Protein backbone atom coordinates (compact mmCIF):
# COMPACT_ATOMS: atom_id res chain seq x y z
CA UNK A 1 0.00 0.00 0.00
CA UNK A 2 1.50 3.34 -0.97
CA UNK A 3 1.68 6.21 1.48
CA UNK A 4 -0.50 8.48 -0.63
CA UNK A 5 -3.28 5.90 -0.73
CA UNK A 6 -3.61 5.59 3.05
CA UNK A 7 -6.71 7.62 3.83
CA UNK A 8 -8.06 5.70 6.85
CA UNK A 9 -5.81 4.70 9.76
CA UNK A 10 -7.16 2.21 12.33
CA UNK A 11 -5.57 2.70 15.76
CA UNK A 12 -6.11 0.01 18.41
CA UNK A 13 -4.53 -1.83 21.33
CA UNK A 14 -3.44 -5.26 20.16
CA UNK A 15 -4.37 -7.30 23.24
CA UNK A 16 -7.59 -5.42 23.90
CA UNK A 17 -9.23 -4.79 20.55
CA UNK A 18 -7.43 -6.63 17.74
CA UNK A 19 -10.56 -8.61 16.80
CA UNK A 20 -12.70 -5.47 16.65
CA UNK A 21 -10.06 -3.67 14.59
CA UNK A 22 -10.12 -6.50 12.08
CA UNK A 23 -13.89 -6.27 11.94
CA UNK A 24 -13.58 -2.61 11.06
CA UNK A 25 -10.91 -3.38 8.49
CA UNK A 26 -13.20 -5.95 6.84
CA UNK A 27 -16.11 -3.52 6.91
CA UNK A 28 -14.26 -0.47 5.56
CA UNK A 29 -11.99 -2.07 2.98
CA UNK A 30 -14.75 -2.87 0.44
CA UNK A 31 -16.06 0.70 0.65
CA UNK A 32 -12.57 2.29 0.53
CA UNK A 33 -10.51 -0.35 -1.30
CA UNK A 34 -6.77 -0.13 -0.79
CA UNK A 35 -7.04 2.92 1.48
CA UNK A 36 -7.32 1.40 4.96
CA UNK A 37 -4.22 0.84 7.12
CA UNK A 38 -4.19 -1.33 10.24
CA UNK A 39 -0.72 -0.98 11.73
CA UNK A 40 0.36 -4.52 12.65
CA UNK A 41 -1.32 -6.15 9.68
CA UNK A 42 0.17 -3.51 7.38
CA UNK A 43 3.80 -4.02 8.45
CA UNK A 44 6.37 -6.26 6.80
CA UNK A 45 9.12 -8.04 8.78
CA UNK A 46 12.08 -5.75 9.39
CA UNK A 47 10.22 -2.47 8.90
CA UNK A 48 10.77 0.30 11.43
CA UNK A 49 7.46 0.89 13.17
CA UNK A 50 8.06 4.59 13.86
CA UNK A 51 9.11 5.27 10.27
CA UNK A 52 6.19 3.28 8.89
CA UNK A 53 3.79 5.06 11.25
CA UNK A 54 5.02 8.45 10.11
CA UNK A 55 4.73 7.45 6.45
CA UNK A 56 1.17 6.26 6.86
CA UNK A 57 0.08 9.30 8.85
CA UNK A 58 1.48 11.58 6.13
CA UNK A 59 -1.20 10.26 3.79
CA UNK A 60 -3.90 9.84 6.44
CA UNK A 61 -7.16 11.75 6.06
CA UNK A 62 -9.15 10.08 8.86
CA UNK A 63 -8.18 8.06 11.94
CA UNK A 64 -10.49 5.50 13.53
CA UNK A 65 -9.47 5.02 17.17
CA UNK A 66 -10.81 1.78 18.67
CA UNK A 67 -11.37 2.32 22.40
CA UNK A 68 -12.23 -0.51 24.76
CA UNK A 69 -12.86 -0.52 28.53
CA UNK A 70 -9.13 -0.95 29.29
CA UNK A 71 -7.80 1.38 26.58
CA UNK A 72 -6.57 3.93 29.11
CA UNK A 73 -5.91 1.64 32.12
CA UNK A 74 -3.72 -1.08 30.63
CA UNK A 75 -0.29 -1.22 32.27
CA UNK A 76 3.16 -2.52 31.36
CA UNK A 77 5.13 -5.19 33.25
CA UNK A 78 6.14 -2.62 35.87
CA UNK A 79 2.54 -1.61 36.54
CA UNK A 80 2.85 1.77 34.80
CA UNK A 81 -0.02 3.11 32.72
CA UNK A 82 0.97 2.66 29.11
CA UNK A 83 -1.11 5.55 27.81
CA UNK A 84 0.95 7.98 29.94
CA UNK A 85 4.26 6.77 28.54
CA UNK A 86 5.69 8.99 25.77
CA UNK A 87 6.61 5.94 23.65
CA UNK A 88 3.22 4.25 23.87
CA UNK A 89 2.27 3.65 20.24
CA UNK A 90 -1.45 4.18 20.71
CA UNK A 91 -0.77 7.54 22.35
CA UNK A 92 1.67 8.46 19.57
CA UNK A 93 -0.85 7.57 16.85
CA UNK A 94 -3.79 9.45 18.31
CA UNK A 95 -1.79 12.46 19.55
CA UNK A 96 -0.08 12.84 16.17
CA UNK A 97 -3.45 12.79 14.40
CA UNK A 98 -4.96 15.32 16.80
CA UNK A 99 -1.97 17.62 16.34
CA UNK A 100 -1.95 17.65 12.51
CA UNK A 101 -4.99 17.97 12.65
CA UNK A 102 -6.36 14.74 11.23
CA UNK A 103 -10.03 13.98 12.05
CA UNK A 104 -10.27 11.22 14.67
CA UNK A 105 -13.40 9.09 15.09
CA UNK A 106 -13.46 7.31 18.49
CA UNK A 107 -15.19 3.91 18.21
CA UNK A 108 -16.27 2.51 21.58
CA UNK A 109 -16.35 -1.29 21.93
CA UNK A 110 -17.61 -3.67 24.61
CA UNK A 111 -19.70 -0.95 26.29
CA UNK A 112 -16.67 1.28 26.88
CA UNK A 113 -17.06 4.95 27.70
CA UNK A 114 -14.80 7.85 26.87
CA UNK A 115 -12.16 8.22 29.63
CA UNK A 116 -12.29 11.08 32.08
CA UNK A 117 -9.91 13.97 31.40
CA UNK A 118 -7.84 13.20 34.50
CA UNK A 119 -7.06 9.76 33.08
CA UNK A 120 -5.56 11.09 29.84
CA UNK A 121 -2.24 12.83 29.11
CA UNK A 122 -2.63 16.44 28.02
CA UNK A 123 -1.95 15.76 24.34
CA UNK A 124 -5.01 13.48 24.21
CA UNK A 125 -7.44 15.89 25.91
CA UNK A 126 -8.81 17.13 22.53
CA UNK A 127 -10.13 13.61 21.99
CA UNK A 128 -12.79 14.27 24.63
CA UNK A 129 -14.39 16.98 22.50
CA UNK A 130 -15.21 14.51 19.73
CA UNK A 131 -18.48 12.59 19.48
CA UNK A 132 -17.78 8.86 19.79
CA UNK A 133 -19.51 6.01 17.99
CA UNK A 134 -20.59 2.97 20.08
CA UNK A 135 -20.04 -0.31 18.22
CA UNK A 136 -22.37 -3.05 19.44
CA UNK A 137 -21.88 -6.63 18.24
CA UNK A 138 -25.60 -7.28 18.11
CA UNK A 139 -28.40 -6.20 15.82
CA UNK A 140 -27.10 -2.59 15.80
CA UNK A 141 -23.69 -3.50 14.38
CA UNK A 142 -24.66 -2.95 10.75
CA UNK A 143 -26.19 0.43 11.57
CA UNK A 144 -23.03 1.50 13.43
CA UNK A 145 -20.87 0.47 10.47
CA UNK A 146 -23.13 2.46 8.15
CA UNK A 147 -22.72 5.54 10.35
CA UNK A 148 -18.95 5.05 10.43
CA UNK A 149 -18.71 4.80 6.63
CA UNK A 150 -20.82 7.93 6.23
CA UNK A 151 -18.67 9.85 8.73
CA UNK A 152 -15.44 8.76 7.05
CA UNK A 153 -16.79 9.66 3.62
CA UNK A 154 -17.85 13.10 4.84
CA UNK A 155 -14.36 13.82 6.18
CA UNK A 156 -12.81 12.61 2.93
CA UNK A 157 -15.13 14.85 0.92
CA UNK A 158 -14.04 17.84 3.04
CA UNK A 159 -10.30 17.15 2.75
CA UNK A 160 -8.07 18.00 -0.17
CA UNK A 161 -8.43 15.44 -2.93
CA UNK A 162 -5.70 12.87 -3.28
CA UNK A 163 -3.80 12.50 -6.55
CA UNK A 164 -5.96 10.56 -8.96
CA UNK A 165 -4.71 6.99 -9.45
CA UNK A 166 -3.96 5.72 -12.92
CA UNK A 167 -7.15 4.56 -14.60
CA UNK A 168 -7.67 0.82 -14.36
CA UNK A 169 -9.15 -1.28 -17.14
CA UNK A 170 -12.92 -1.47 -16.90
CA UNK A 171 -14.02 -4.80 -15.43
CA UNK A 172 -16.39 -6.92 -17.47
CA UNK A 173 -20.08 -6.40 -16.84
CA UNK A 174 -21.32 -8.74 -14.14
CA UNK A 175 -24.94 -9.92 -14.25
CA UNK A 176 -26.78 -9.95 -10.93
CA UNK A 177 -26.18 -13.12 -8.88
CA UNK A 178 -28.81 -15.79 -9.45
CA UNK A 179 -31.17 -15.86 -6.54
CA UNK A 180 -34.84 -15.63 -5.75
CA UNK A 181 -36.35 -12.23 -5.03
CA UNK A 182 -39.58 -13.69 -3.69
CA UNK A 183 -38.91 -12.50 -0.16
CA UNK A 184 -38.64 -8.85 -1.23
CA UNK A 185 -36.17 -8.31 1.61
CA UNK A 186 -33.49 -5.75 0.64
CA UNK A 187 -31.24 -6.92 3.52
CA UNK A 188 -31.03 -10.29 1.90
CA UNK A 189 -29.19 -9.46 -1.33
CA UNK A 190 -26.21 -11.86 -1.48
CA UNK A 191 -23.04 -9.82 -1.51
CA UNK A 192 -19.49 -10.41 -2.62
CA UNK A 193 -16.83 -11.32 -0.05
CA UNK A 194 -15.17 -8.27 1.53
CA UNK A 195 -12.18 -8.28 -0.85
CA UNK A 196 -12.13 -9.40 -4.45
CA UNK A 197 -8.76 -11.13 -4.98
CA UNK A 198 -7.04 -11.37 -8.34
CA UNK A 199 -5.88 -14.69 -9.69
CA UNK A 200 -3.53 -13.22 -12.29
CA UNK A 201 -0.38 -11.43 -11.16
CA UNK A 202 0.58 -7.85 -11.86
CA UNK A 203 3.52 -9.11 -13.91
CA UNK A 204 1.00 -10.04 -16.60
CA UNK A 205 2.51 -13.43 -17.32
CA UNK A 206 0.07 -16.03 -18.53
CA UNK A 207 1.42 -18.73 -16.22
CA UNK A 208 1.40 -16.70 -13.00
CA UNK A 209 -1.83 -18.27 -11.75
CA UNK A 210 -0.49 -21.75 -12.49
CA UNK A 211 2.33 -21.11 -10.06
CA UNK A 212 -0.18 -20.08 -7.39
CA UNK A 213 -2.85 -22.74 -7.93
CA UNK A 214 -1.08 -25.53 -9.84
CA UNK A 215 -3.88 -27.92 -8.99
CA UNK A 216 -6.37 -25.94 -11.10
CA UNK A 217 -7.37 -27.20 -14.54
CA UNK A 218 -8.97 -23.84 -15.29
CA UNK A 219 -9.82 -20.68 -13.38
CA UNK A 220 -11.79 -17.46 -13.57
CA UNK A 221 -11.32 -14.14 -11.83
CA UNK A 222 -14.06 -12.35 -9.94
CA UNK A 223 -16.53 -11.03 -12.51
CA UNK A 224 -15.76 -13.74 -15.05
CA UNK A 225 -19.20 -15.27 -14.54
CA UNK A 226 -22.53 -14.38 -12.92
CA UNK A 227 -21.32 -14.94 -9.35
CA UNK A 228 -19.35 -12.68 -7.02
CA UNK A 229 -16.38 -14.98 -6.40
CA UNK A 230 -13.34 -16.24 -8.31
CA UNK A 231 -13.41 -19.91 -9.28
CA UNK A 232 -10.93 -22.68 -10.02
CA UNK A 233 -11.65 -26.16 -11.38
CA UNK A 234 -10.00 -29.39 -10.29
CA UNK A 235 -10.16 -32.58 -12.33
CA UNK A 236 -9.78 -36.12 -11.03
CA UNK A 237 -10.38 -39.13 -13.24
CA UNK A 238 -12.13 -37.01 -15.83
CA UNK A 239 -14.57 -35.54 -13.26
CA UNK A 240 -14.44 -31.76 -12.80
CA UNK A 241 -15.26 -30.07 -9.49
CA UNK A 242 -15.49 -26.29 -9.34
CA UNK A 243 -14.08 -24.56 -6.26
CA UNK A 244 -15.13 -21.05 -5.17
CA UNK A 245 -12.79 -18.66 -3.35
CA UNK A 246 -14.40 -17.57 -0.06
CA UNK A 247 -12.59 -14.44 1.06
CA UNK A 248 -11.96 -13.66 4.72
CA UNK A 249 -14.66 -11.59 6.43
CA UNK A 250 -17.08 -11.36 9.34
CA UNK A 251 -20.75 -12.11 9.94
CA UNK A 252 -23.36 -12.68 12.65
CA UNK A 253 -23.37 -16.41 13.36
CA UNK A 254 -26.37 -18.16 14.85
CA UNK A 255 -29.96 -17.17 15.36
CA UNK A 256 -31.34 -13.91 16.67
CA UNK A 257 -32.77 -14.20 20.19
CA UNK A 258 -36.18 -13.12 18.91
CA UNK A 259 -36.40 -15.80 16.22
CA UNK A 260 -38.99 -18.34 17.36
CA UNK A 261 -37.66 -20.94 14.91
CA UNK A 262 -34.20 -20.88 16.49
CA UNK A 263 -33.04 -23.62 18.83
CA UNK A 264 -31.05 -23.16 22.02
CA UNK A 265 -27.72 -24.23 20.53
CA UNK A 266 -28.06 -21.59 17.78
CA UNK A 267 -27.97 -18.81 20.40
CA UNK A 268 -26.70 -16.33 21.35
CA UNK A 269 -26.03 -14.79 17.97
CA UNK A 270 -22.47 -13.49 17.89
CA UNK A 271 -19.96 -11.81 15.60
CA UNK A 272 -17.48 -14.19 13.96
CA UNK A 273 -14.45 -13.09 11.97
CA UNK A 274 -12.64 -15.42 9.59
CA UNK A 275 -9.17 -14.04 8.95
CA UNK A 276 -8.18 -16.44 6.17
CA UNK A 277 -9.93 -17.23 2.92
CA UNK A 278 -10.39 -20.73 1.56
CA UNK A 279 -11.58 -22.60 -1.53
CA UNK A 280 -14.93 -24.36 -1.12
CA UNK A 281 -16.54 -26.84 -3.50
CA UNK A 282 -19.48 -25.21 -5.24
CA UNK A 283 -21.58 -28.36 -4.75
CA UNK A 284 -21.85 -31.29 -2.44
CA UNK A 285 -19.51 -34.06 -3.54
CA UNK A 286 -21.05 -35.98 -6.42
CA UNK A 287 -21.20 -39.71 -6.85
CA UNK A 288 -19.07 -39.27 -9.96
CA UNK A 289 -16.25 -37.57 -8.04
CA UNK A 290 -16.40 -40.04 -5.15
CA UNK A 291 -16.21 -42.92 -7.64
CA UNK A 292 -13.26 -41.32 -9.46
CA UNK A 293 -11.33 -40.82 -6.21
CA UNK A 294 -12.14 -44.05 -4.33
CA UNK A 295 -13.29 -46.49 -7.01
CA UNK A 296 -16.53 -47.07 -5.06
CA UNK A 297 -20.07 -45.72 -4.88
CA UNK A 298 -21.79 -46.40 -1.56
CA UNK A 299 -24.86 -44.27 -2.36
CA UNK A 300 -28.42 -45.50 -1.81
CA UNK A 301 -29.88 -43.34 -4.61
CA UNK A 302 -28.14 -44.03 -7.91
CA UNK A 303 -28.88 -43.22 -11.54
CA UNK A 304 -26.71 -40.16 -12.24
CA UNK A 305 -23.09 -39.18 -11.58
CA UNK A 306 -24.43 -35.71 -10.69
CA UNK A 307 -26.39 -36.93 -7.68
CA UNK A 308 -24.72 -36.22 -4.33
CA UNK A 309 -22.85 -39.11 -2.77
CA UNK A 310 -24.55 -40.24 0.46
CA UNK A 311 -24.28 -43.16 2.86
CA UNK A 312 -20.85 -41.81 3.82
CA UNK A 313 -19.81 -41.30 7.44
CA UNK A 314 -17.45 -38.64 8.69
CA UNK A 315 -14.69 -41.22 9.04
CA UNK A 316 -15.25 -42.36 5.43
CA UNK A 317 -14.85 -38.79 4.21
CA UNK A 318 -11.82 -37.82 6.30
CA UNK A 319 -10.11 -41.19 6.32
CA UNK A 320 -10.58 -42.25 2.70
CA UNK A 321 -11.74 -39.50 0.33
CA UNK A 322 -9.95 -36.36 1.56
CA UNK A 323 -6.46 -37.93 1.87
CA UNK A 324 -6.69 -39.29 -1.68
CA UNK A 325 -7.71 -35.90 -3.06
CA UNK A 326 -4.89 -34.22 -1.13
CA UNK A 327 -2.40 -36.68 -2.55
CA UNK A 328 -3.62 -36.04 -6.09
CA UNK A 329 -3.65 -32.24 -5.81
CA UNK A 330 -0.73 -31.62 -3.47
CA UNK A 331 -2.70 -29.30 -1.13
CA UNK A 332 -4.43 -29.54 2.23
CA UNK A 333 -8.01 -30.82 1.80
CA UNK A 334 -10.44 -30.52 4.71
CA UNK A 335 -14.05 -30.21 5.71
CA UNK A 336 -15.17 -26.66 6.56
CA UNK A 337 -15.76 -25.68 10.17
CA UNK A 338 -19.30 -24.77 11.18
CA UNK A 339 -18.36 -21.08 11.09
CA UNK A 340 -16.90 -21.38 7.60
CA UNK A 341 -19.90 -23.36 6.39
CA UNK A 342 -22.45 -20.85 7.72
CA UNK A 343 -20.43 -17.86 6.45
CA UNK A 344 -20.39 -19.39 2.95
CA UNK A 345 -24.04 -20.42 3.12
CA UNK A 346 -25.24 -16.94 4.06
CA UNK A 347 -23.14 -15.25 1.34
CA UNK A 348 -23.59 -11.87 3.01
CA UNK A 349 -27.23 -12.33 4.06
CA UNK A 350 -28.80 -12.49 7.52
CA UNK A 351 -32.23 -13.98 6.81
CA UNK A 352 -33.04 -17.62 7.69
CA UNK A 353 -32.16 -18.71 4.14
CA UNK A 354 -29.86 -16.93 1.73
CA UNK A 355 -32.85 -16.28 -0.55
CA UNK A 356 -35.12 -14.78 2.11
CA UNK A 357 -37.45 -15.40 5.03
CA UNK A 358 -39.38 -18.24 3.39
CA UNK A 359 -38.53 -21.33 1.39
CA UNK A 360 -40.08 -23.21 -1.50
CA UNK A 361 -39.29 -26.35 -3.51
CA UNK A 362 -38.06 -24.12 -6.34
CA UNK A 363 -35.33 -22.83 -4.04
CA UNK A 364 -34.33 -25.96 -2.10
CA UNK A 365 -35.07 -29.69 -2.05
CA UNK A 366 -36.57 -30.57 1.35
CA UNK A 367 -39.49 -32.13 3.24
CA UNK A 368 -40.03 -35.06 0.84
CA UNK A 369 -41.82 -38.29 1.90
CA UNK A 370 -39.29 -40.75 3.29
CA UNK A 371 -40.78 -43.71 1.47
CA UNK A 372 -40.91 -42.09 -1.98
CA UNK A 373 -38.55 -39.10 -1.90
CA UNK A 374 -34.92 -39.04 -3.00
CA UNK A 375 -31.99 -36.74 -3.71
CA UNK A 376 -31.74 -34.52 -6.81
CA UNK A 377 -28.63 -33.56 -8.84
CA UNK A 378 -26.30 -31.19 -7.03
CA UNK A 379 -27.09 -28.24 -9.31
CA UNK A 380 -30.84 -28.80 -9.52
CA UNK A 381 -31.55 -25.68 -7.43
CA UNK A 382 -30.15 -22.11 -7.72
CA UNK A 383 -26.77 -21.19 -6.28
CA UNK A 384 -26.35 -18.39 -3.76
CA UNK A 385 -24.61 -15.12 -4.64
CA UNK A 386 -21.18 -16.66 -4.10
CA UNK A 387 -21.86 -19.51 -6.53
CA UNK A 388 -22.54 -22.29 -4.00
CA UNK A 389 -25.34 -24.72 -4.89
CA UNK A 390 -27.84 -26.28 -2.49
CA UNK A 391 -26.42 -25.16 0.82
CA UNK A 392 -30.03 -25.66 1.90
CA UNK A 393 -31.56 -29.12 1.56
CA UNK A 394 -30.80 -32.22 -0.56
CA UNK A 395 -28.15 -33.75 1.76
CA UNK A 396 -26.74 -32.89 5.14
CA UNK A 397 -23.09 -31.84 4.95
CA UNK A 398 -20.44 -32.98 7.42
CA UNK A 399 -18.34 -30.27 9.09
CA UNK A 400 -14.87 -30.53 10.58
CA UNK A 401 -15.67 -31.05 14.27
CA UNK A 402 -18.34 -31.33 16.93
CA UNK A 403 -20.56 -28.97 18.91
CA UNK A 404 -19.03 -25.59 19.86
CA UNK A 405 -20.91 -23.83 22.63
CA UNK A 406 -21.91 -20.33 21.55
CA UNK A 407 -21.38 -17.18 23.61
CA UNK A 408 -22.18 -13.54 22.91
CA UNK A 409 -18.49 -12.62 22.70
CA UNK A 410 -17.02 -11.85 19.28
CA UNK A 411 -14.54 -14.50 18.15
CA UNK A 412 -11.96 -15.04 15.43
CA UNK A 413 -11.66 -18.32 13.51
CA UNK A 414 -13.62 -20.36 16.07
CA UNK A 415 -12.68 -24.05 15.91
CA UNK A 416 -15.38 -26.69 16.12
CA UNK A 417 -15.77 -28.68 19.32
CA UNK A 418 -13.48 -31.63 20.02
CA UNK A 419 -15.91 -34.34 21.11
CA UNK A 420 -14.38 -37.63 19.98
CA UNK A 421 -17.61 -39.24 18.80
CA UNK A 422 -20.04 -36.65 17.43
CA UNK A 423 -19.65 -34.34 14.44
CA UNK A 424 -21.62 -31.38 13.14
CA UNK A 425 -23.93 -31.59 10.11
CA UNK A 426 -25.36 -28.57 8.32
CA UNK A 427 -27.95 -27.66 5.69
CA UNK A 428 -30.84 -30.10 6.13
CA UNK A 429 -31.78 -32.79 3.63
CA UNK A 430 -34.35 -33.95 1.09
CA UNK A 431 -36.72 -35.35 3.76
CA UNK A 432 -36.09 -32.95 6.66
CA UNK A 433 -38.51 -30.04 7.30
CA UNK A 434 -37.78 -26.48 6.24
CA UNK A 435 -36.63 -25.35 9.69
CA UNK A 436 -33.67 -27.70 9.58
CA UNK A 437 -32.47 -26.23 6.30
CA UNK A 438 -31.98 -22.75 7.82
CA UNK A 439 -28.50 -21.20 7.63
CA UNK A 440 -28.15 -21.22 11.42
CA UNK A 441 -29.55 -24.70 12.14
CA UNK A 442 -27.14 -27.13 13.83
CA UNK A 443 -27.33 -30.91 13.93
CA UNK A 444 -24.91 -33.35 15.55
CA UNK A 445 -24.59 -37.10 15.18
CA UNK A 446 -22.12 -39.95 15.51
CA UNK A 447 -19.14 -39.67 13.18
CA UNK A 448 -19.70 -43.16 11.84
CA UNK A 449 -23.34 -42.56 10.85
CA UNK A 450 -24.20 -43.45 7.25
CA UNK A 451 -27.59 -42.34 5.91
CA UNK A 452 -29.11 -41.71 2.50
CA UNK A 453 -29.52 -38.10 3.63
CA UNK A 454 -25.88 -37.37 4.56
CA UNK A 455 -23.16 -36.10 2.22
CA UNK A 456 -20.48 -33.38 2.36
CA UNK A 457 -18.59 -30.66 0.49
CA UNK A 458 -14.88 -30.06 0.97
CA UNK A 459 -12.41 -27.17 1.06
CA UNK A 460 -8.83 -26.57 -0.08
CA UNK A 461 -6.37 -24.75 2.16
CA UNK A 462 -2.97 -23.09 2.12
CA UNK A 463 -3.28 -21.77 -1.42
CA UNK A 464 -4.34 -18.15 -1.89
CA UNK A 465 -5.46 -16.63 -5.20
CA UNK A 466 -3.36 -13.52 -4.63
CA UNK A 467 0.31 -12.78 -4.47
Secondary structure, 3 states (H helix, E strand, C coil): CCHHHCCEEEECCHHHHHHHHHHHHHHHHCCCCCCEEECCCCCCCCCCHHHHHHHHHHCCCEEEEEECCCCCCCECCCCCEHHHCCCCHHHHHHHHHHHHCCEEEEEEECCCCCCCHHHCCHHHHHHHHCCCEEECCCCCHHHHHHHHHHHHHHHHHHCCCCCCCCCCCCCCCCCCCCCCCCCCCHHHCCCCCCCCCCCCCCCCCCCHHHHHCCCCCEEECCCCCCCCCCEEEEEECCEEEEEEEECCEEEEECCCCCCCCCCHHHCCCEEEEECCCEEEECCCCEHHHHHHHHCCCCCCCCCCCCEECCCCCHHHHHHHHHHHHHHHHCCEEEECCHHHHHHHHHCCCCCCECCECCCCCCCCECCCCCCCCCCCECCCCCECCCCCECCCECCEEECCCECCCCCCCCEECCCCECCCCEEEEECCCCCCCHHHHCCCCCEEEECCCCCCCEECCEEEECCCCCC
